[in-house]
Amino acid sequence: MCESNVYLKKDNNEELIMENVAAISPIGEDTFILKGLLGESMEVKAIIEDINLMGHKIILKAL
C-alpha cells in the first residue's frame, strides 16, 4: 500500500492528524485537502515541511 500518515507540526511538536492518506490536493494558497483511503477528507492550512515516502510520513507545518 502507498498510504501515508500526515502530521501537523506546531511549535516543534508533531501531531498525527490523519492516517492512511491516499492523496493530498492543493485547493488554494497554503491550503490542502487530505483524502483518506476510506473516502474521508480534511482541509488543512499549512505548508509542506517534509515528505518521507519510504517511512509513509508527511509533515505539514501549521501556519
N, C-alpha and C positions, 0 to 999 in steps of 0.2 A: 504494500500500500504506500501511497505517496502523501498522506496527510501529515500535517504538522500541528504542533501546539503553538498558540500565539500568546505571548506575554506582553504586558504593558509595563513599561519602566517609568517609575516616578521616584524622584529623589534617590536614585541608585538602588531602589528596590524593585524587583520583578514580580508581577502578579499575573498568574495564569488567568486569562480572560476567556479563552475558548480552546477546546480540544478538538482534534480531528478536523482541522480546517482544510478544505479541499481547494478553495480559491480565495484570492484577495483581489478586489477590483477597486480602482480609484474612482471616486464619484465627485471630486472637487479638489480644491487646493487643500492638501494635507488631510483629506478625509477618505476613508476606505470602508468598503463593505466586506466583512468576513463571511464566507459561506461555508457552512459545515457539511459534513458527509451525509447527514440525515435531513438536509434542507433548511436547517436553522440559519439565521443570519444575524449580524450585529454590525452597527455603524460605529466607527471609531475615528476620532480626530487625533491624529498623531503623525509622526514621521517614521520611516523605516530606519532602524538603527543597525540591525544585523539579521541575516538570513543564513541559517545553518541547515542545508538540505540533508546532509548525512545524519545530523542529530535530530532532524524533524522539529526544529525550533526556530521560531521567528520572534524577534524582539522589536516592538514598536515603542517609540519614546513619546510619552504624553506631552501635549502642548499646554 
